[in-house]
Amino acid sequence: MEMRKHGMINNWLVLAAVAVSWVAVQTGSGAAVENGVGVGMDNVGWGSDRTCRNGVWEESALKLKFSIVLSVSELRCFGQYADTGLQYLDVTDSSGRKLAPAEIRLSAPIQNAVDGMVYLRISGTAGEAPGPDASWLRLKGTLRVPLARLVKGDVYELPAEKGTEVYIDVPGSNGGEGEASEDVVTARTASSSRIVLKEYKKIEYEGKKMVKAEIGLEADAPIELSAFQILNDKNEVLETMTGGMSYSPVESSCRADATYFFKDPGDGKKLRIRPVYRAFRKLVKIPVDIKFGMRGEIRDEPGKKK
């Protein structure tokens, strides 16, 4: 069995004696698109899991690991905090042998935006190692994926002082769904959602006058906060550095806190804030049918049967 495993690894991936080695795979325009969601393979490699038991770290046997990349065009995006639980994809090899299903879990996955596209990377683990003569594997099945839409909130103006707050409308609350206006919105009274300025202080960073602001969101709708934008009097979005974000979703509401560092706007009497949400989230089923080998994804020629 040990000889079989070594032969299998050598056939699939050129490895030194290391636990993890990744092979980059091209994705993009050639990736399959289903329901407006692009599906492609990103990384393939052998790796092990490490667990700590009673203070002792243990390492599992080598497993075949991979990443699937999903993509959508902005202003759509993926829900960030939806845990869909453990999901499975069927696996067959080039000989037609059916292997144990691959495991996929979407829990706070990583997504980023590049050139008008939003990409989501999902990690998976093969349930069984391929045989030494297998030249490729095929993943097939359906993934449940949370899709959402990026929605800009209104611009709110608060006194630049710790503890100030303003009541707001959020998508899905009080019927609010549309894109926000560029004008500053006065305080709302019908909504129980609010923005709270938890900290506002001027600091020096690398010889520059900066502001540190901790902003909190308390929303009465099950939405996700993507970010806060800080604006000047000309409605220009200021360049900020993010100091971290915490998020506490529940079934019918959410709480979020984010810290930002930005250039001191000058008088510092008012702070203009626009929340950006991942709103109207829903689970959709995305068909997956990917064939990959030691060099990554294998795309069939047009008109050629798989």
N, C-alpha and C positions, 0 to 999 in steps of 0.2 A: 504493500500500500504506500509506503514511504517513497519507493522508487517511482510509483505511478504519479504521486503528487508532484515530485520534482520534475518529471517529464512534462506534466501538464503545465506547470508554471513556465518552464522554459519555452514551450510551444506558444504560449499565449502572450507572454510579456518578457522582454529582456530585463532581468533583474539582477542586481547585486544582492548580497545578503542583507537586505533591509526590509522593514516591515511594510512600508508604503512606498509605492512608486506610481506616479500618474502619467498618463499619456494624453496630451491635449488633442482635442478633436474639433474639426471645423464644423461650425453651425452657421445658421444665417439664412440666406435666401433659398438654400436648397432644402431646408427643413420642412417636414410635412406640416400642413396647416389644416386644422379642424375647428369649425365653429369660430373662426377668427383667432384661434390660439395656435401659435407655432409650436411644434414639438420636435426636439432634437436631442442628441447625445452630447455631453460635454466632456466628462472625464471617465476613464476606465482604468482600474488597477487593482492590485492585491494589497490588502491591509488587514490588520488585526484590531480587535477591540480590547480596551484596557478597563478593568473594573477593580474597585478597591473593596476588599472583604476583610473586616477586622484589622484594618490598618495595613494590609498587605496588598500590593498591586499585582493583579494577575492578567496575563495576556492570552487572548484566545488564539486558536489556530487561524491560519491565513484564510481570508474570505475574499471573494471577488466583489469589489465595490464599484459603483458607478454613479454618475450624476446625469439627470435629465434636465434640460433647460426648456421652460415654457416661455413664450413671448407673446405680448399683445401690443398694439399701438396705443400711444397716449391719446386721449385722456383716460383710457381704461388702465386698470392695474389689478393687482392680486390682493386679496385680503391678507393682512399680515398676521393676525392673531387667531385664526380659525384652526383648531386642531381637529383634523378629520379622522384621527385615529390611524391605526395600522392598516395599510392597504396592500393588495397583492397584484402582481402581474404574472401571467403565465410565461414560462421559459421553455424553449426548445433549442436544441443545438443543430448543427449542420447535417447530422446524420438522421434527423427526425426524432431523436430521443427526447421525451418530455422530462424535464428536470423539476425539482421542487420549486414552488413559486418564489419569486423575488419579493422582498419586503420593502415597502415604501411608507414613509411617515412624513406628513406635512404638519409641522409644529413650529410656528414662528420662523418660517423659511426666509432666506435672504433674497431680496429683490433689488434691482437697481435700474436706472433709466439711462439710456444712451441713444442719442440721435433720434429722438422721438419714439423709441421702443422701450418697453418695460420688460425686463428679463427676470425670471424666477428660477432659481436653481434648487432642485430636489435631489436628495441623496437616497440611494437604494443599495441593498445588499442581496446578492444572489443566495437563494436558499440552499444551493448545492453547487459544488465545483464542476465545471465541464470536464469531459473526458480528454485524454491526451491527444486524440485525433480530431477533436472538434476545431473547425476553422472559424466558426462564428456562432453567436447566440442570437436568439430572437425574443424580444419582449413584446407581449401582446396582451391587451386588456383595456380597462377603462379606469381613469383616475378621477376622483371627485376633487375639484379644485375651486377655492373661493375666488370669484371674480368680483371686482368692485369698480367704482368710477371716481377719479380724482375730482373733487368739487372745491372750488375756492369759496370761502366764506366772505362775509362783509368785512369792511375795514372798521375797526373799533379804536377809539381814542381814549386812553386812560391817563390820569395824572401819574407822572413818573415817580410814584412813591410806593413803598412796600405796603401791601394790604389793600390796595385799591382794587375794585372789581367792576365789571359791567355785565349786565344780562344780555344774552345773545339768542338768536335763532340758529338751529343746526339742521342739516338735512334730515328729513324724516320726522322733525318735530314741528308741530303747528302747521303742517302742510308745506314747510319750506323745502323746495327741491331745486330751484333755479340757480343759475350763476349769480354771484353777488355783484352789487354795484361797486363802482370805484369810489363813491362818496362815503364819508364817514357816517356811520349809523349811530343814532342816539340810543341811549339805554332802553332796553325792552323790559316790559313788566309782565307780559303774558307768559313768558317762558321761564322755566326754572333753571335753564342752562346758563352757565356764566364762565367768564374768563377772570382769573384772579392773578394779580401781580404779586407773587409770593416773595420776591426779592428784587431789588433794583439798587445797584450801587456802582459808583464810578471807581475804576481801578486803573492801574498802569500795567501794561504788558509789553515787554520788549521796548520800553521807552515810549510807547504810544498810549494816549488816553483812550481807555475803553470803558464799556459798560457791561456789567454782568447782570442778566435778567433771568429770573426763574419764573416761568409762566405756567399757570395751572388751568386745566379745562375740566369742568364738571358738566356733563351733558346728560339730558334726559331722553336720549335716543341711543340705540345700540350701534354707534358709529365708531370709526377708528380715526384717530388723529394722525395725519401724515407728517405735518410740520406746522410751525408758526412762521409767518413771514413778518419781518420788521420793515416798516416803510417810513420814508421821509415825507416832508410836506408836499413833494411833487409826485407822490404815489410811486416812487421808485423803490424797488425792493433792495434793502441794504444787504451787503455781504456779511454773513455771520459765521461764527464757528460754533458747532454744537457741543455742549458739555454733557450730553446724555439725555435720555428720555425714559420715563417709566410709564407703564400703561396698565390699567386695571379694568378690563372689560367685564361686564355682567350681562345678563340676558336682556335687560331693557334700558341700560344706561352705560356710561363709561367715565372713567377718571384718568387723566393724563397729566404729567408734569414734564416740562422740557426746560433746559437751561441753555442760554445763548450768550455769546460774547460778540460784541460789535463795536465799531468806532463810535466814540462819543458824538452824538448829533449836535452838541453845542449847548443850547439853553437848557435842555434836559427837563423841561416842564411837562411835556406830554410824550406818551409812547403810543405809536400807531401800530396796531397788530391786525394781521389777517390770518385766521386759521385755514388750513387746507386739510380736507378730510378724504379718507377712503370710504365712500358712502355707497348705499344701496347694494350691499354685498349679497351675493347669492351663490349657492353651490351649483356648479355645472359639471357635466360629465364629459371628459375629454378622452376620445379614443387614442390609444397608444399602439403603435406597431413599428418597432425599431429593430433593425438587425445591426449587430456590431461585432467586431473582432479585435485582434490585438492592436490594430491601428485606429480603432474607433468605429464610428458609425459607417455602415455600408448602405448606400442609397441605390435602389434599383433604377435601371434605365427606364425612361418613359416607355410605356407599352409592354414592358417585360413583366411577366408574372413573378410574384414572390415565391 
